[in-house]
Amino acid sequence: MAHSLDSNAIVAALAAYLLGHPLAVDSIDGIRRWWMDEEDDVTLNQMREALTWMQARALIEEVCAADGRRLWRRTATDDQLRALCPGRAPD
């Protein structure tokens, strides 16, 4: 059963994913499909808002691929990402 997430939960899920996959780069749709849990119901607008929030804090950046697609990748340190993941044990 799908469940909707709030903005903080989306940011925390993205931060956790990036901690485990530091070289990950993907489009907004790819992030919705592959970086989030299958049961999470995240709209394109919710994802865009979360990515924009993270970008404004220099945690991720948006880059343009050679084929023109907009891709997102990590710029944050592990410590910055851990701070966004409540309850996550330190490595």
C-alpha positions as a Python dict, from the first residue, in 0.01 Angstrom:
ca = {
    (1, 'M'): (0, 0, 0),
    (2, 'A'): (142, 340, -100),
    (3, 'H'): (176, 616, 154),
    (4, 'S'): (239, 985, 108),
    (5, 'L'): (545, 1150, 261),
    (6, 'D'): (590, 1504, 390),
    (7, 'S'): (878, 1727, 275),
    (8, 'N'): (1102, 1642, 571),
    (9, 'A'): (1058, 1270, 511),
    (10, 'I'): (1141, 1310, 142),
    (11, 'V'): (1458, 1508, 220),
    (12, 'A'): (1558, 1249, 483),
    (13, 'A'): (1504, 965, 234),
    (14, 'L'): (1712, 1144, -30),
    (15, 'A'): (1989, 1212, 221),
    (16, 'A'): (1993, 847, 330),
    (17, 'Y'): (2008, 732, -32),
    (18, 'L'): (2297, 968, -108),
    (19, 'L'): (2488, 845, 196),
    (20, 'G'): (2472, 493, 58),
    (21, 'H'): (2523, 595, -305),
    (22, 'P'): (2758, 896, -304),
    (23, 'L'): (2813, 894, -681),
    (24, 'A'): (2443, 872, -772),
    (25, 'V'): (2322, 1105, -1049),
    (26, 'D'): (1972, 1097, -1193),
    (27, 'S'): (1681, 1292, -1338),
    (28, 'I'): (1393, 1398, -1117),
    (29, 'D'): (1182, 1110, -1250),
    (30, 'G'): (1466, 863, -1197),
    (31, 'I'): (1506, 985, -840),
    (32, 'R'): (1134, 935, -778),
    (33, 'R'): (1149, 583, -922),
    (34, 'W'): (1480, 447, -799),
    (35, 'W'): (1593, 646, -495),
    (36, 'M'): (1266, 629, -300),
    (37, 'D'): (1108, 321, -144),
    (38, 'E'): (857, 148, -368),
    (39, 'E'): (567, 212, -130),
    (40, 'D'): (635, 587, -104),
    (41, 'D'): (393, 800, -302),
    (42, 'V'): (587, 1113, -398),
    (43, 'T'): (454, 1351, -663),
    (44, 'L'): (675, 1528, -913),
    (45, 'N'): (602, 1860, -739),
    (46, 'Q'): (694, 1720, -397),
    (47, 'M'): (1020, 1584, -535),
    (48, 'R'): (1100, 1911, -710),
    (49, 'E'): (1038, 2103, -384),
    (50, 'A'): (1265, 1868, -187),
    (51, 'L'): (1542, 1889, -446),
    (52, 'T'): (1512, 2269, -462),
    (53, 'W'): (1532, 2290, -81),
    (54, 'M'): (1846, 2075, -81),
    (55, 'Q'): (1997, 2273, -368),
    (56, 'A'): (1941, 2604, -184),
    (57, 'R'): (2150, 2461, 102),
    (58, 'A'): (2429, 2339, -132),
    (59, 'L'): (2356, 1973, -53),
    (60, 'I'): (2293, 1879, -416),
    (61, 'E'): (2336, 2043, -752),
    (62, 'E'): (2150, 2032, -1080),
    (63, 'V'): (2361, 1979, -1391),
    (64, 'C'): (2280, 1959, -1759),
    (65, 'A'): (2378, 1634, -1932),
    (66, 'A'): (2517, 1635, -2286),
    (67, 'D'): (2175, 1525, -2415),
    (68, 'G'): (2004, 1819, -2241),
    (69, 'R'): (1851, 1625, -1951),
    (70, 'R'): (1859, 1792, -1609),
    (71, 'L'): (2033, 1569, -1355),
    (72, 'W'): (2083, 1596, -980),
    (73, 'R'): (2391, 1491, -785),
    (74, 'R'): (2532, 1516, -437),
    (75, 'T'): (2754, 1801, -319),
    (76, 'A'): (2701, 1752, 57),
    (77, 'T'): (2941, 1594, 301),
    (78, 'D'): (2847, 1277, 487),
    (79, 'D'): (2803, 1481, 806),
    (80, 'Q'): (2560, 1721, 635),
    (81, 'L'): (2354, 1431, 503),
    (82, 'R'): (2357, 1244, 836),
    (83, 'A'): (2213, 1555, 1002),
    (84, 'L'): (1908, 1516, 778),
    (85, 'C'): (1851, 1150, 871),
    (86, 'P'): (1701, 1139, 1220),
    (87, 'G'): (1756, 811, 1400),
    (88, 'R'): (2032, 695, 1167),
    (89, 'A'): (2328, 547, 1352),
    (90, 'P'): (2666, 710, 1278),
    (91, 'D'): (2898, 511, 1051),
}
